[in-house]
Structure formats: C-alpha cells, structure tokens
Amino acid sequence: MGAHMKTTIEISDNLLARAKARAREQKTTLRSLIEKSLAATLDLPISKSKATPVTFKGKGLSAEFADADWSKIRDAIYE
C-alpha cells in the first residue's frame, strides 16, 4: 500500500459500534475494515441511469400561464 494520511471523519455511534463489532468478528482492525469497505464501494460502477420523467395527460399549461415566466408560475403555486 502507498502512503497514508491521517484524517478524521464523523459517523454515527451506532455505525461505529457495528463496524468495530464486524472488525472483531473478522479479526481485523477497524482501519482495515474501513479501507476495504471504502475501496469496494469505490470500485462499483457508477449508475448511469437517469430518472424517468413523470408526465400527465393534458393539454399543457392553461392560457393564463402559456407565455408566463417561471416566477409567475411559482408565485401562483404558493398562493
């Protein structure tokens, strides 16, 4: 392994307790468990899927908003 850098992270007490328990079960150090887990996560491919657009049946904006800018539409939403 290459050079190491000391760093501090904040994780929940519950997650830390679970990680320490798992490290003990595997007879390894917390550092090694975290490094291996992080490396495994970073090796996963990044999902390229995009959100599916949600559409509704209809005829578009009402006449009142057909040529309106976003601020007019937003203001009407919050009325």
Summary of the structure (lengths in Angstrom):
residues: 79
radius of gyration: 25.2
end to end distance: 59.8
largest distance: 68.9
contacts: 97
relative contact order: 0.06
helix: 48%
strand: 0%
